Amino acid sequence: MTATMSVLFFSGWLDLSSVLIFLFVFLILVDLIKNKAPKNFPPGPPWSLPFVGDLFRIDSNRIHLQMFAKQYGNIFSIRIGQRIVVLNGLQLVKEALVEHGENFAVRPTVPLSEDITLDKGLVASGGYQWKQQRRFALSTLRNFGLGKKSLESQIQVECRFLNDVIDKSQGQPFEPISVVNNAVANIISCLVFGDRFDYSNSYFQRLLKLMNEAIYLEGSIWAQLYNMFPWLMRRLPGPHKKIFSHWAIVIDFVKLKIKEHKEDWDPSTPRDYIDSFLSEMEKRKDDAEAGFNEDNLCSCTLDLFAAGTETTSATLNWALLYMIKYPEIQEKVQAEIDKVLGPSHPATMADRANMPYTDAVIHEIQRMGNIIPLNVPRMAVKDTTIGGYTIPKGTMVMGTLQSVLFDESEWEAPFTFNPGHFLDEEGKFKRRDAFLPFSAGSRMCLGEPLARMELFLFFTSLLQQFTFFSPPGVEPTLEFKIGFTLQPKGYKLCAVPR
């Protein structure tokens, strides 16, 4: 009897193990067939693991440097959940994003982004809705001063607030990142919310900190795992949960601002982007596909607020770090400021033409700062030939900006901080085709004009009023942390009034 039961138990166990082995082998075969490289597809690693692909090859702390590595040429493919084509160098990036721009004008579906904003807004949406929203955002921002003297005056006022806060440090070491973030956030806040926030506002400071941390985590290995296995990661604890909890708090802030606007909204006198969007909702009730509804208002406002804060503030924080790292360059900038502006005259955008060295330094900060090294991904909407290879419809494409900004065939000393990259033999400012920090093509950053204005006015004002240097005994380093953006690690400096 006991022997019979043992045989039956073994037979049952064998049947179960056989089923599990069969399922495992079946899933591996399905994975291999599903992810088999198409004909004439860009080359990549010779083998990948089932399910996780090439994720094990990626160091999330230096992923931008790995994508820039050229083991497989300037165009190659990797598999991280799905097949991704990576384009390196100015020639290939422009070929894809400019010459074949319409074929790559769509964002791929990314589970993490989809779960945060439902692929709405200005960054993640596509097609007709994206075109309508982008056109409306550009028009509205221009109406509220983008490219005009009225916005210049607003930035100049914020420069004075920022300078006052820095002056209170009395030459003692302090960390500049939070106050710079607040200053930059105030400009986009005035445009979208109609108001600025004091540097002592702890609630707003917390919002900026949560937003910064969420953007950092979006570039982590946890975010990659979420995009590969969303059905699993939604149920598992981990740092990826912070992404959603952080954004939820920021989204609640945006929703509160929208609610306040609706309570005292006067269609005849729009104050900002939210007011203008509310008016557009009324006008385009019959055009549902354009996305003029309250949910999308929240997503678009969030995109403008986050993108309008994060990238410019990170660039200015790199700027101050480079100035304390290279004091001789800081001195030359200040000499030009003194010559053109004097000690107290605030800079205007009209002054930029007379300040080629300062302009060159700002451009070199943007190049070396390399804020979005991997670029925001695109997706092929039809089969397209790039660099002699076929990129099938539906393939995610990354035209890396790191590879363009450090392209050895385009820059004389790509890995050296050298403002001379943007100066001709006579010392006049020189434009460079490989300067693409805002990307290229139809989906290039819509905030480029605003960022250029902020960078010039804030940077000039800071160096006009202060000399920055590293705290005694501290050697400044260019250490970075990479998430969705590339930022300097926390650092301290001293600011002495001039």
C-alpha angles and dihedrals in degrees: 000000000000091000091051092051091049091053091048091048091049091048090051091048091047091051091050094046091047091053092049092048091048092050092048093050090044092052092049091051091048090049092050093048093044093050099039108136113253121238114288091007118158112271124253143158111339093238140013133197119255114265097355096055112186096342091113089061093059124094103200091202092063105018092133090060092049092051088051092052112104105214089129102029132262091306119045142142135234132181119232104157087317135022112279126191114214119204120200130189135029096275097055095039092053091043090057103034100035111022092038095023097136090055090058102036095110130085118230118243107263114187094215093052091042092054092050102044104004087243091292129125129058101302107045103030125091145187123026095347093054093048092050094046094046092049091049094047093050092047093047095048089051090050089056095051110283105155092007135105092247091068091043088059090049092053091046089055090051089049089059092050090050093047091051091054093048091047089060089065086074093211094305121131114274138162109251100193100089097046092045090050090051093049094051093042089055092062096054089039090059090051098047104024100025093234144077128222127230119245089240092057100115093189093057091044089054091050091053091048093050091047092050092050093047091052089049092051091049087071095048129106088253091062090049090052090049092054091048098045107019093155089059102035092052086066100041127082120236145111090298088073088066090063090064097039092049094048090045090061092047091046090051088054090052092047090051090053091050090050091051090049093051091053095059101020116146111189091201094061112035112194101191147339094300093053091048092050091051089054091049090052089060093047096048104041090128095053102071094163091063090070100232097151134114096260091055091044087060092048094047093046090049091051093050093046096046099040093040090055107035105051099041095043091049089051092051091049089053087048094058091044092052091048093056089043092052108030092169089063090047089054092052091050091050091049090055092046091052091049097048104029107017122215101308113016107110115234122249128194088254088065093060093081089059093048105062096155093051089046090050092050091051090050091049090050089054091047096048094036088058093187099187102028098171095040122223107295124252132199130223110244091192138012106287134181114226124172090351093303129106118241107196124221112275095029118136112236128197116194097193116221090197089067092050097045090049098034105148092208091056106039127058094216105008097176096045126083099243122157086192087082086079100039130081126216091276093052094253121139114270125200119222127208090214093059099104108144089141093050121236143260131037094326098049115134110294090204094064096111091049093047093049091051094047094046094052097043098042095043094047093047093050095050092042091058104032145033110218125208140161118267113268112281094012120113110208115235131195095227114156142195120213128208121133084323132035112241137171115257115249112290140168131228140173124238120202119188113244 
